[in-house]
Structures are given as structure tokens and as C-alpha cells.
Amino acid sequence: MTATGLAMLTGQQPLRHTYAGWQHYRRTRRLFTPAPKLTLAQWRTMSEHQRSAHNMHRTATHVNLPLQDTPMALKVSRLVNRRLRNNALKQKSSTWPGVIVNGWGYQGKTETVCEVAASFEDDWLAMHHFLSPAAVEGALDLHAPVVYVQTPGHREVEEHLRDDPEFLRRPHQGHDPAPADQPGRPFPERPRRQGPDPR
């Protein structure tokens, strides 16, 4: 096992929703080297420590399988990539189109989108360096083209509401307090149309 592979197997990886964590993911996302295929004769020539390290590396290979280029993954990747690049060049203040990737858990949604976003940032930073090669890291010239935000899943929301059932009934920052006669209204009403009723 290489030193890079051993470093990736030991220690906690930084969280992607921080700048440092996202940069770590972007720079190391393709560095993992799968365990080599060994014949039984080759495995028998290894010492106990070598076998233990190889078995751990092989297990890590199974739990870090690369994303498969399925038709759906390729379609999602093209769409997200197109939206990122188009929105990055848009100068108008109108609403920018986005993408919602929906599906069951453990289908590769997060990893697919993160891979596209990391590739976009690689290209964007390379272009930025080409246009402004004198930019100094840590100065105002440094920018973060991609920000990863972890949102709570459906199960986490359900657990939060179970622990705090009055959460939606309380007024929150930016919302008007719910009137006493409407204790269950979590958000302020929309402004009523002015003028004669068009009906």
C-alpha cells in the first residue's frame, strides 16, 4: 500500500461543507489506488503484517468503488455541468435556473454532483490562473467558485419534529409571529391583491 493510500485510510477526512474540506476533496478525490489483484500464491508469500495491510486495502477498495457511468448518471452530469457553466457566465440579476437531483439513498446523487462541481472548479481555477497568474492565495484574489452545503435529509427532519413538535408553530427569524387565533401558521400570509377583484 502506498503512503497516499495509507493516509487516506487513516484519520478522519475533513467535512466538505467547509472551504478546507471541499478543497481537500477536490484535490484528492481521484488519488485512491485500488488494491492490487493477487494470486493465492502471491498472498501466501506475504507476512502476517503484509496480509493484514493488504486485506484492509482490499476492504477499502470495496467500500470506495468508483461511480459507474450509467445512462442516468451521465445525463445528470451533463445537465449539472451545463447549468454550472452557464450560470457562472450569466451577468443578469434574474433568477438563475438550478437542478434538483432526486432519488433514493445510496444511489450516487451526492457524489455525482460533487464530481461535476469539482471538475468545474478545476477548470474555473485554471482559467482564473491563466487570466490572473499573479493572484496570491489567501489574498483578496482568492475565490471559492463552489460551495458545498449539507442539507438535512427527510429522516433528520422527522426526528427533529418528533423531538420538538412545536417547531413549526413558533415564530422564526424573518417571519411574523403567528396570531393567537391561528397558532399553527408558521409563515406570514401573502399580501392581498389591491384593487377590484378580477373575477
HELIX and SHEET records of a PDB file:
HELIX    1   1 ALA A    3  LEU A    9  1                                   7    
HELIX    2   2 TYR A   19  THR A   28  1                                  10    
HELIX    3   3 LEU A   40  ARG A   44  1                                   5    
HELIX    4   4 GLU A   48  VAL A   63  1                                  16    
HELIX    5   5 PRO A   71  LEU A   89  1                                  19    
HELIX    6   6 LYS A  109  LEU A  131  1                                  23    
HELIX    7   7 HIS A  154  ASP A  163  1                                  10    
HELIX    8   8 PHE A  167  ARG A  169  5                                   3    
END                                                                             
